Every structure is written in C-alpha cells, then in structure tokens.
Amino acid sequence: MKNNFQSIVLGASIALGLLILGVCINKGLQSFSNKERVVTVKGLAEKNIKATSATISVRFDFSGDIPKDIVAKIDKKTVAIADYLKTQGYNDLKISELNLYDSKSYYVNDWVDGKRVQVKKDRYHASKAFEFQIADVEKAASIENAINIDLINKDLTSDISTAYRFPELNDIKPELIAESTKNARIAGEQFARDSKSRLGKIKTASQGQISIAGKYYSDSDDLSTTPEEPYMEKARVVSSIVFFLED
C-alpha cells in the first residue's frame, strides 16, 4: 500500500513537472515568435528653410596686350561702380584685389573653314569684383535685377549674381530626426492595429542623411516639392525603423 502511494505521488510530481515545463516552453516559444515578428516603416520629415542673408556680387573684367592699359580701365570702372552703389545706399562694399592673368601667348589654334589656323587673342586678362550684403533676402533678386539694368544703362555692364546664406544643417537636424522618428512610429502603430497586434520596442533604426533642394539645385531626386523662391530651401530626412510586433 505504501509502495502504491509513493508511486502515485511520484507520478503526480512527474506529471506536474512536465506540465510546468510545457508551459515554460510554450511561453518561451511565444516570446521567441514575438521577437521574430517585426515591421519596417519609414518616417518622413520636411522643413522649409529661409536664408538668413544674401550677398550680391558685381564682377567685371578687361583683356588686352598692355597691362597698364588694362589696369587703368579696371581702376576707372571700379571708381564708377563704387560711386553708383554708394548712391544706392550700399556703403559697406567689399572690393576684391585686382586679379591680373598672363596667358603668355598671343595666339590659339582654331578651325576656320575646315582649316586649322592660329587666331590672335589678348595676352593679359584682369578682373575685379564687389560684394555687399542684403538683409532682406526676399528683395535680393529684384535688387540684383535693378542694379544690373542701371549698370548696363551707364555702360558699366558687369556679371551680377546673388548667393544666399542658409542656417547650418546641424542646427535643424535634431528636429528633423525627431519628427521623422515620430512619423515612423505613427505608421508602425497603424500597421499594428491593422494586423491586430501591438507595436513593441525598436529593434533597429537607420536615420537617413538630410537632403536639400532649392530653386537652382537639388541633392535628392525624391523630394515632394521644391521651393521656387531662391531664398528658400527644403530640408528632408527619412528614418527607417524596425519595430517588434506583440500580441
């Protein structure tokens, strides 16, 4: 009788142990399965950035065979353009040093009527430039155009261009990354709801580099829209994040 009772207790203990082991294995398999259930989503963030300042450049040049004649022309035009700009209120002018280049040759080879011939060219080339800043970046383009027309009318034709200065990318990158991560989580939560799951922790994350696009250039082919104004740029970042899915 005693042996039978011991056998029953031993059998019950073994059965209970196997049951507990089975439960643990099942939970472990479920946990392992949950960890393998993931979703990969992308989060987009875009921001329009306005230039902080604009710099207008006025550049002109002359060429010839006698250096002193070229320098005299450069000096005369420099004085005339400087006087004009100052009458327009641009007194803080940055004037470059005279750049005089000697090509050390009077002739270049060229094709004329199917024959290779030597063509006379000016030996010396000289250039100079003005720069001044415009605080109102929205008006810089119209100011550039007005100056260009005035200089043409005064027989002071020059090459005029405007360069815009934008905030440093490092200043806006944290904001864009935070926004793209937030949008990625929103997309992941939507997917989890659709699949009747819950969004878990982040498994891996890849934060893309910032892409920039403006009126005259773009370093990305997939920006949704590009600003038309020269004083505006669009910064864009896409984060790719892998989330665990839980039941």
Secondary structure, 3 states (H helix, E strand, C coil): CHHHHHHHHHHHHHHHHHHHHHHHHHHHHHHHHHHHCEEEEEEEEEEEEECCEEEEEEEEEEEECCHHHHHHHHHHHHHHHHHHHHHCCCCCCEECCCEEEECCCCEEEEEECCEEEEEECCCEEEEEEEEEEECCHHHHHHHHHHHHHHHHHCCCCCEEEEEEECCCHHHHHHHHHHHHHHHHHHHHHHHHHHCCCEEEEEEEEEECCCEEEECCCECCCCCCCCCCCCCEEEEEEEEEEEEEEEC
